[in-house]
């Protein structure tokens, strides 16, 4: 196809600034239809964003003859249903993370993509944000030598109020860990490749939701990773840091707070970097997704990689 005409299933908050504008910033790409279960909110979104058609039923959007690609931005619990429906119609799909509610759902989506020969990508947009691109380049250039160890800590107070679907396991899969860890694990996968071994354990006040997770991952080349996630951290103990240690230096960066910053420490000294961030954080990845859907590039964030990320999540949880 020469032009991508997107239909958005789930035009909620994430599509207002993070992702939605990116579909029109991409070359030969537009949004022509949106869907939300609340028809009034769908209509309001369409009016504010100058979108021609709106729906309150995803299957009506999938039948729209003007739509030739679909962005699924609903909570994870419905990703599989809508992805499989779009794939059955031969429509390429861009799916929010996590790709599915669990590993089994992710595998079914990947199998459908493969069987149908449909193009599909997952919204792991940090792969194209400047700070994470710079870290990838430093690793490729060997700026810190051979990487020996990686450590991640995400400790935050995650209050129950205003969490919405994220604390409903039927919709999210299991709380804040399922919502946030996919970004982190995908970047580690992108940097170091498919894990050799993953072990972990978790606990939570609600047995369906992991408040605390600890894990260890062995990546190719002997890179040993230790991760700690705590969503009940006391005041003053919040932390968001990832440290990569090589035999010639260290890289430090963040995933959520200050994720435009990075630090490179070598024998020459310590350099601090602050990168310009796009106003619409998914726009850089969406530009490549649109090109890939048009047959003019490679897949920047595959469902197959997302399946590996989901497997890491379940292994870290001790499942």
The 8 nearest C-alpha neighbors of each residue, nearest first, counted from 0:
[[1, 293, 2, 3, 294, 292, 67, 4],
 [0, 2, 293, 3, 27, 294, 28, 292],
 [3, 1, 27, 28, 0, 4, 293, 29],
 [2, 4, 28, 5, 29, 27, 67, 68],
 [5, 3, 29, 66, 67, 30, 31, 28],
 [6, 4, 30, 68, 69, 66, 31, 29],
 [5, 7, 32, 69, 33, 66, 31, 30],
 [8, 6, 33, 70, 69, 9, 34, 10],
 [7, 9, 34, 71, 72, 33, 70, 57],
 [8, 10, 73, 72, 35, 11, 34, 7],
 [11, 9, 14, 35, 34, 8, 7, 33],
 [12, 10, 9, 13, 14, 15, 72, 35],
 [11, 13, 15, 14, 10, 16, 17, 9],
 [14, 12, 17, 15, 11, 18, 16, 72],
 [15, 13, 19, 18, 12, 16, 10, 11],
 [14, 16, 12, 19, 13, 17, 18, 11],
 [17, 15, 279, 14, 18, 19, 20, 13],
 [18, 16, 279, 280, 13, 281, 14, 15],
 [17, 19, 14, 281, 21, 16, 20, 279],
 [18, 20, 14, 21, 15, 22, 16, 17],
 [21, 19, 22, 23, 18, 16, 24, 279],
 [22, 20, 282, 24, 23, 19, 18, 285],
 [21, 23, 20, 25, 24, 29, 19, 28],
 [24, 22, 29, 21, 25, 28, 20, 30],
 [23, 25, 21, 22, 20, 26, 282, 286],
 [26, 24, 286, 23, 28, 22, 21, 27],
 [25, 27, 28, 24, 286, 289, 290, 23],
 [28, 26, 2, 3, 25, 29, 1, 23],
 [27, 29, 3, 26, 23, 25, 2, 22],
 [28, 30, 23, 4, 22, 5, 31, 3],
 [31, 29, 5, 4, 32, 6, 50, 22],
 [30, 32, 50, 5, 51, 4, 6, 29],
 [33, 31, 6, 52, 53, 30, 50, 51],
 [34, 32, 7, 53, 6, 8, 10, 54],
 [33, 35, 54, 8, 55, 53, 9, 41],
 [36, 34, 55, 9, 41, 37, 10, 38],
 [35, 37, 55, 38, 56, 34, 41, 54],
 [38, 36, 35, 40, 39, 55, 41, 34],
 [37, 39, 55, 41, 40, 36, 42, 35],
 [40, 38, 42, 41, 37, 43, 44, 35],
 [39, 41, 43, 42, 37, 38, 44, 35],
 [42, 40, 38, 35, 44, 39, 43, 34],
 [41, 43, 39, 45, 40, 44, 53, 38],
 [44, 42, 40, 46, 41, 45, 39, 47],
 [45, 43, 41, 47, 46, 42, 48, 40],
 [46, 44, 50, 42, 48, 43, 47, 49],
 [45, 47, 43, 49, 44, 48, 42, 50],
 [46, 48, 44, 45, 49, 43, 50, 42],
 [47, 49, 45, 46, 50, 44, 43, 20],
 [48, 50, 46, 45, 47, 51, 44, 31],
 [51, 49, 45, 31, 48, 52, 32, 46],
 [50, 52, 31, 32, 49, 45, 53, 46],
 [53, 51, 32, 50, 31, 33, 45, 54],
 [52, 54, 33, 32, 34, 41, 42, 45],
 [55, 53, 34, 56, 33, 60, 35, 38],
 [54, 56, 36, 38, 35, 34, 37, 57],
 [57, 55, 59, 58, 54, 36, 34, 60],
 [58, 56, 60, 59, 8, 34, 61, 55],
 [57, 59, 61, 60, 56, 62, 84, 81],
 [58, 60, 62, 61, 57, 56, 63, 54],
 [61, 59, 63, 57, 62, 58, 54, 34],
 [60, 62, 58, 59, 63, 57, 85, 66],
 [63, 61, 59, 60, 64, 58, 66, 88],
 [62, 64, 60, 65, 61, 66, 59, 32],
 [65, 63, 66, 62, 67, 61, 60, 4],
 [64, 66, 63, 67, 4, 31, 32, 5],
 [67, 65, 4, 64, 6, 63, 5, 68],
 [66, 68, 4, 90, 5, 3, 65, 69],
 [69, 67, 5, 91, 90, 66, 92, 4],
 [68, 70, 92, 6, 5, 7, 93, 71],
 [69, 71, 93, 7, 92, 94, 8, 72],
 [70, 72, 94, 8, 73, 95, 7, 93],
 [73, 71, 9, 95, 8, 70, 94, 74],
 [72, 74, 9, 71, 75, 77, 8, 78],
 [73, 75, 76, 170, 77, 171, 72, 78],
 [76, 74, 78, 100, 171, 77, 99, 170],
 [75, 77, 170, 100, 74, 78, 171, 169],
 [76, 78, 80, 75, 79, 74, 81, 73],
 [79, 77, 75, 81, 80, 99, 76, 82],
 [78, 80, 82, 77, 81, 99, 83, 104],
 [81, 79, 77, 83, 82, 78, 84, 76],
 [80, 82, 84, 83, 78, 79, 85, 77],
 [83, 81, 79, 85, 84, 80, 78, 86],
 [82, 84, 86, 80, 81, 85, 79, 87],
 [85, 83, 81, 87, 82, 86, 80, 88],
 [86, 84, 82, 88, 90, 87, 83, 81],
 [85, 87, 89, 83, 88, 90, 84, 82],
 [88, 86, 84, 85, 89, 83, 115, 90],
 [87, 89, 85, 86, 90, 84, 61, 83],
 [90, 88, 86, 87, 117, 85, 91, 115],
 [89, 91, 85, 68, 86, 88, 67, 92],
 [92, 90, 118, 68, 119, 117, 69, 89],
 [93, 91, 119, 69, 70, 68, 94, 90],
 [92, 94, 70, 120, 121, 119, 69, 71],
 [95, 93, 121, 71, 70, 122, 98, 92],
 [94, 96, 122, 72, 121, 98, 71, 97],
 [97, 95, 98, 122, 121, 94, 123, 181],
 [96, 98, 99, 181, 95, 75, 178, 100],
 [97, 99, 96, 105, 95, 94, 305, 121],
 [100, 98, 105, 104, 101, 75, 97, 78],
 [99, 101, 172, 75, 76, 171, 104, 97],
 [102, 100, 99, 104, 103, 172, 105, 309],
 [103, 101, 105, 309, 104, 310, 106, 306],
 [102, 104, 106, 105, 101, 107, 99, 100],
 [105, 103, 107, 99, 106, 102, 101, 79],
 [106, 104, 99, 102, 108, 103, 107, 306],
 [105, 107, 109, 103, 104, 108, 110, 102],
 [108, 106, 110, 104, 109, 105, 111, 103],
 [107, 109, 111, 105, 106, 110, 112, 104],
 [108, 110, 106, 112, 107, 111, 302, 113],
 [111, 109, 107, 113, 108, 112, 114, 106],
 [110, 112, 114, 108, 113, 109, 115, 107],
 [113, 111, 109, 117, 115, 110, 114, 116],
 [112, 114, 110, 116, 111, 115, 109, 117],
 [113, 115, 111, 112, 116, 110, 117, 109],
 [116, 114, 117, 112, 113, 111, 86, 89],
 [115, 117, 113, 114, 112, 118, 111, 89],
 [118, 116, 112, 115, 91, 89, 119, 86],
 [117, 119, 91, 292, 116, 92, 112, 120],
 [118, 120, 92, 91, 93, 117, 302, 301],
 [121, 119, 301, 93, 300, 302, 94, 92],
 [120, 122, 94, 93, 300, 123, 95, 302],
 [123, 121, 95, 124, 96, 94, 120, 93],
 [124, 122, 125, 121, 182, 126, 300, 96],
 [123, 125, 126, 122, 281, 284, 127, 128],
 [126, 124, 128, 127, 123, 131, 182, 186],
 [125, 127, 124, 128, 123, 131, 186, 132],
 [126, 128, 125, 284, 124, 283, 132, 129],
 [127, 129, 125, 131, 130, 126, 132, 124],
 [130, 128, 132, 131, 133, 274, 127, 276],
 [131, 129, 133, 132, 259, 128, 274, 261],
 [130, 132, 134, 133, 129, 128, 135, 126],
 [133, 131, 129, 135, 130, 134, 127, 128],
 [132, 134, 136, 130, 131, 135, 129, 137],
 [135, 133, 137, 131, 136, 132, 138, 130],
 [134, 136, 132, 138, 133, 137, 139, 131],
 [137, 135, 133, 139, 134, 138, 140, 132],
 [138, 136, 134, 140, 142, 139, 135, 141],
 [137, 139, 141, 135, 136, 140, 142, 134],
 [140, 138, 136, 141, 137, 135, 142, 134],
 [139, 141, 137, 138, 142, 136, 143, 144],
 [142, 140, 144, 138, 139, 143, 137, 145],
 [141, 143, 137, 140, 144, 138, 248, 247],
 [144, 142, 248, 247, 245, 141, 249, 246],
 [145, 143, 141, 247, 245, 246, 142, 146],
 [144, 146, 245, 246, 147, 143, 141, 247],
 [147, 145, 245, 244, 148, 222, 144, 246],
 [148, 146, 222, 245, 244, 145, 223, 221],
 [147, 149, 223, 244, 222, 224, 146, 243],
 [150, 148, 243, 224, 242, 223, 244, 225],
 [149, 151, 225, 242, 224, 241, 226, 243],
 [150, 152, 241, 226, 240, 227, 225, 242],
 [153, 151, 227, 240, 239, 226, 228, 154],
 [154, 152, 239, 228, 238, 227, 229, 155],
 [155, 153, 229, 237, 238, 228, 232, 230],
 [156, 154, 237, 230, 232, 157, 229, 231],
 [155, 157, 232, 231, 230, 158, 233, 237],
 [156, 158, 230, 155, 231, 159, 175, 232],
 [159, 157, 160, 156, 162, 161, 231, 230],
 [158, 160, 162, 161, 157, 166, 163, 165],
 [159, 161, 162, 158, 163, 157, 166, 165],
 [160, 162, 163, 159, 158, 164, 165, 166],
 [161, 163, 160, 165, 159, 166, 164, 158],
 [164, 162, 161, 165, 166, 167, 160, 159],
 [163, 165, 167, 166, 170, 171, 162, 74],
 [166, 164, 174, 171, 163, 167, 162, 175],
 [167, 165, 174, 164, 168, 162, 163, 173],
 [166, 168, 164, 169, 170, 165, 171, 174],
 [169, 167, 172, 173, 171, 170, 166, 174],
 [170, 168, 167, 172, 171, 76, 173, 100],
 [169, 171, 76, 168, 167, 75, 74, 164],
 [172, 170, 168, 165, 75, 173, 167, 76],
 [171, 173, 168, 100, 169, 170, 101, 177],
 [172, 174, 168, 208, 171, 177, 207, 209],
 [175, 173, 166, 165, 208, 176, 177, 171],
 [174, 176, 178, 177, 179, 165, 173, 166],
 [177, 175, 180, 178, 179, 174, 209, 173],
 [178, 176, 175, 174, 173, 179, 180, 172],
 [177, 179, 175, 176, 180, 174, 181, 165],
 [180, 178, 176, 181, 177, 182, 175, 183],
 [179, 181, 183, 176, 182, 177, 184, 178],
 [182, 180, 184, 183, 179, 185, 97, 308],
 [183, 181, 185, 180, 184, 179, 123, 186],
 [184, 182, 180, 186, 185, 181, 187, 254],
 [183, 185, 187, 181, 186, 182, 180, 308],
 [184, 186, 188, 182, 187, 183, 181, 308],
 [187, 185, 189, 183, 188, 184, 190, 182],
 [188, 186, 184, 190, 189, 185, 191, 183],
 [187, 189, 192, 185, 186, 191, 190, 193],
 [188, 190, 186, 187, 191, 192, 185, 126],
 [191, 189, 187, 188, 186, 192, 135, 138],
 [190, 192, 188, 187, 189, 218, 219, 193],
 [193, 191, 188, 189, 190, 194, 219, 218],
 [192, 194, 188, 195, 218, 191, 307, 219],
 [195, 193, 218, 196, 217, 192, 219, 216],
 [194, 196, 218, 217, 219, 193, 197, 216],
 [195, 197, 217, 194, 216, 198, 218, 215],
 [198, 196, 216, 215, 314, 217, 315, 311],
 [199, 197, 215, 315, 214, 314, 216, 196],
 [200, 198, 214, 315, 317, 213, 316, 314],
 [199, 201, 317, 316, 213, 212, 315, 214],
 [202, 200, 212, 316, 211, 209, 213, 317],
 [201, 203, 209, 211, 210, 212, 204, 200],
 [204, 202, 210, 209, 205, 206, 208, 211],
 [203, 205, 206, 210, 202, 208, 209, 207],
 [204, 206, 203, 207, 208, 209, 210, 202],
 [207, 205, 208, 203, 204, 209, 202, 210],
 [208, 206, 205, 173, 168, 209, 203, 174],
 [209, 207, 173, 174, 205, 206, 203, 210],
 [208, 210, 203, 202, 211, 201, 212, 173],
 [211, 209, 203, 230, 229, 202, 208, 231],
 [210, 212, 229, 202, 228, 209, 201, 230],
 [213, 211, 201, 228, 200, 227, 316, 229],
 [214, 212, 227, 199, 200, 226, 201, 228],
 [213, 215, 199, 226, 315, 198, 225, 200],
 [214, 216, 225, 198, 224, 197, 199, 226],
 [217, 215, 197, 224, 196, 223, 218, 198],
 [218, 216, 223, 196, 195, 222, 194, 224],
 [217, 219, 194, 222, 195, 221, 216, 191],
 [220, 218, 221, 222, 195, 194, 192, 191],
 [221, 219, 222, 218, 146, 147, 191, 145],
 [220, 222, 219, 218, 223, 217, 147, 146],
 [223, 221, 147, 218, 148, 220, 217, 146],
 [222, 224, 217, 148, 216, 221, 149, 218],
 [225, 223, 149, 216, 215, 150, 148, 217],
 [224, 226, 215, 150, 214, 151, 149, 216],
 [227, 225, 151, 214, 213, 150, 152, 215],
 [226, 228, 213, 152, 212, 151, 153, 229],
 [229, 227, 153, 212, 211, 154, 152, 213],
 [228, 230, 211, 154, 231, 232, 210, 155],
 [231, 229, 155, 210, 157, 156, 232, 154],
 [230, 232, 156, 229, 157, 210, 155, 233],
 [231, 233, 156, 155, 230, 154, 229, 236],
 [234, 232, 236, 235, 231, 156, 237, 155],
 [235, 233, 236, 232, 237, 156, 155, 231],
 [234, 236, 237, 233, 232, 238, 155, 156],
 [235, 237, 234, 233, 232, 238, 154, 155],
 [238, 236, 155, 154, 235, 232, 234, 156],
 [237, 239, 154, 153, 240, 236, 152, 155],
 [240, 238, 153, 152, 253, 154, 256, 254],
 [239, 241, 253, 152, 151, 252, 238, 242],
 [240, 242, 151, 252, 150, 251, 253, 152],
 [243, 241, 251, 150, 149, 250, 244, 151],
 [244, 242, 149, 250, 249, 148, 251, 150],
 [245, 243, 249, 148, 146, 147, 248, 149],
 [244, 246, 146, 145, 143, 147, 248, 144],
 [245, 247, 144, 145, 248, 143, 146, 147],
 [248, 246, 143, 144, 245, 265, 266, 249],
 [247, 249, 143, 265, 245, 264, 246, 244],
 [248, 250, 244, 264, 243, 143, 245, 263],
 [249, 251, 263, 243, 262, 242, 264, 244],
 [252, 250, 242, 262, 241, 261, 243, 249],
 [253, 251, 261, 241, 240, 260, 262, 242],
 [254, 252, 258, 240, 239, 241, 255, 257],
 [253, 255, 258, 256, 239, 183, 252, 240],
 [256, 254, 258, 253, 257, 239, 179, 240],
 [255, 257, 258, 253, 254, 239, 259, 238],
 [258, 256, 259, 260, 253, 255, 254, 252],
 [257, 259, 253, 254, 260, 255, 256, 252],
 [258, 260, 274, 257, 130, 273, 276, 275],
 [261, 259, 273, 258, 272, 257, 252, 274],
 [262, 260, 252, 272, 251, 271, 130, 273],
 [261, 263, 271, 251, 250, 270, 272, 252],
 [262, 264, 250, 270, 269, 249, 271, 265],
 [263, 265, 269, 249, 248, 268, 250, 270],
 [266, 264, 248, 267, 268, 247, 269, 143],
 [265, 267, 268, 248, 264, 247, 269, 143],
 [268, 266, 265, 269, 264, 270, 248, 263],
 [269, 267, 265, 266, 264, 270, 263, 248],
 [268, 270, 264, 263, 265, 271, 262, 267],
 [271, 269, 263, 262, 264, 272, 268, 261],
 [270, 272, 262, 261, 263, 269, 273, 260],
 [273, 271, 261, 260, 262, 274, 270, 263],
 [272, 274, 260, 259, 261, 275, 271, 130],
 [275, 273, 259, 130, 129, 276, 260, 272],
 [276, 274, 277, 273, 259, 129, 130, 128],
 [275, 277, 274, 278, 259, 129, 128, 280],
 [278, 276, 279, 280, 275, 282, 283, 128],
 [277, 279, 280, 276, 16, 17, 282, 281],
 [280, 278, 17, 277, 282, 16, 281, 18],
 [279, 281, 17, 277, 282, 278, 18, 283],
 [280, 282, 18, 124, 284, 279, 283, 17],
 [281, 283, 21, 285, 279, 284, 280, 286],
 [284, 282, 286, 285, 281, 127, 287, 280],
 [283, 285, 287, 286, 124, 282, 281, 127],
 [286, 284, 288, 282, 287, 283, 281, 289],
 [285, 287, 25, 289, 283, 284, 288, 282],
 [288, 286, 290, 284, 285, 289, 291, 299],
 [289, 287, 285, 291, 290, 286, 292, 284],
 [290, 288, 292, 286, 287, 291, 285, 293],
 [289, 291, 293, 287, 295, 288, 292, 296],
 [290, 292, 296, 288, 294, 293, 295, 289],
 [291, 293, 289, 294, 290, 288, 118, 91],
 [294, 292, 290, 0, 291, 295, 1, 289],
 [295, 293, 291, 292, 296, 290, 0, 297],
 [296, 294, 290, 291, 293, 297, 292, 289],
 [297, 295, 291, 290, 294, 298, 287, 293],
 [298, 296, 291, 299, 295, 294, 287, 290],
 [297, 299, 300, 291, 301, 296, 288, 120],
 [298, 300, 297, 301, 287, 288, 284, 120],
 [301, 299, 120, 121, 298, 123, 302, 304],
 [302, 300, 120, 303, 304, 298, 121, 299],
 [301, 303, 305, 304, 120, 109, 121, 306],
 [302, 304, 306, 301, 305, 109, 307, 106],
 [305, 303, 307, 301, 306, 302, 308, 300],
 [304, 306, 302, 308, 307, 303, 309, 98],
 [307, 305, 309, 303, 308, 304, 105, 302],
 [308, 306, 310, 304, 305, 309, 311, 303],
 [307, 309, 305, 311, 306, 310, 185, 184],
 [310, 308, 312, 306, 102, 311, 307, 305],
 [309, 311, 307, 313, 308, 312, 102, 314],
 [312, 310, 308, 314, 309, 313, 315, 307],
 [313, 311, 309, 315, 310, 314, 316, 308],
 [312, 314, 316, 310, 318, 315, 311, 317],
 [313, 315, 317, 311, 316, 312, 318, 198],
 [316, 314, 199, 312, 317, 214, 313, 198],
 [317, 315, 200, 313, 201, 314, 318, 199],
 [316, 318, 200, 314, 199, 315, 313, 201],
 [317, 313, 316, 314, 315, 200, 199, 312]]
